[in-house]
Amino acid sequence: MAIRKENSTNMQNEKCITEGCDLTYAVCKIGGRWKLLILCKLEEGKLRFGEIKKLIPGVTERMLTLQLRELEKDGLVNRTVYAEVPPRVDYELTVVAKELIPIWSQLSNWGKKHKILMK
């Protein structure tokens, strides 16, 4: 995850946008190229990093790591580390993220319909 300066223009703009509109706040938390896809893959239950990577072949390991860290920081993904050799880490949706399932399902349905209309 890129560390941005707290007083940077980008951070100030994001703060202004997310504080002024609840919808924009929500979209900022799940927006981006990979976050929704990662969340959707975790819908069925816990997955290890390698399993997520296999389910999303286009994402690089670095990007997947960054996106998982952001989702964890934002309270949408739980990361569980097991004290084993070799170490094992599982990722799963939080209760808060599970509230989004019907929303992204509706958004997916809209996307399917819109794609057909645009062809």
N, C-alpha and C positions, 0 to 999 in steps of 0.2 A: 504494500500500500504506500503510495507516495505521500510523504509527509508535506503538508502544505502549511505555510506560515499563517498563524491566526489572523494577522492583519492584512493578508494578501487580498487583492481585489476579488479573486475567485472565491475565497472564503467569505468575504463580506457580501458578495452577491448571493451566494448560496444561503447564508444566514437570513438575508432579507427576504428571499423568495420563500424559504421554508417556514419562516415565522409568520409570514403574511397569508399563507394559504395552506389549509390542511391537505388538500389534494396534492399539491406540489411537494409537500413534506413526504407524503406516502410514496409518491413516484420517485423521489430522490433516494429513498431507502431501498426500493426494489428495482430501480432503473439501471440502465447499463446493458451491455450486450449479453452478459452471462448470468446475472443474478437470478432472474426469474426462471431461467432454464435449470439452474442449480436447485432452486427451491422446489420446482416441479419434480425433479428427479428424487428429491428427498421425501416426497409426499407419501410414498409407500412404506417408509421406515428408515432405520439407520443404514448408513452406507459408509464404507471406508473410502479414503482419498482415491485409491486406485480404481475402485468401483465407479465412483463419480466420473473420473477421468475417462474410463471406458465408455460410459453412457453419453459423454459429450466429447467426441473425438476431435473437434475443432479447437478446443481450448488448450492453451499451453499449461504446463505445470505451474509456472510462475503466476499466470493470470488466475488460475483456479485457486491457488494459495491466497493471492491477494483478495479475490472476491469472497472466499470463505472467511477470511479474517474480518472483512468489512461486515459481512452478514452476522458474524458472531458478535462483533462490537455493537451492532445495531439491535441485538437481541432477537434475531430471527433464526439463528442456528446455534445449537448446543454442540460443543466439541468435548468429547470424552476421551481422555488419555488413560490407557490401561498400563499398569506397571508390569509389563511383560518384556521378555527378550525374544525376538525383536519387539520394539514398542508397537502398540496397536492404537489407532485413533479412529473413533467413530464420529460421524456427523449426523445430526437429526434436527428436524424442525422443532422450534419452541412452540409453546401454546399460542403465543402471539402470531407466529407465522402460520400456524394451522388455521387461524381465523381468515387468512387470505385465500385459502383453497377455493371457496366458492367464487371469489372475486376473479382469480386468474382463470378459473374454468369459464366464467362468463366472457372474459376478455378473449380467451381462446376461441370460443364460439363466434364472437364478433369477428375475430381475425379470419376465421375460416370463411364466413359469409362475405366479408369484404374482399378477400383474395379472389373469390369466384366472380364477384361483381366487376372487379377491375381487369379481368382477363378479356 
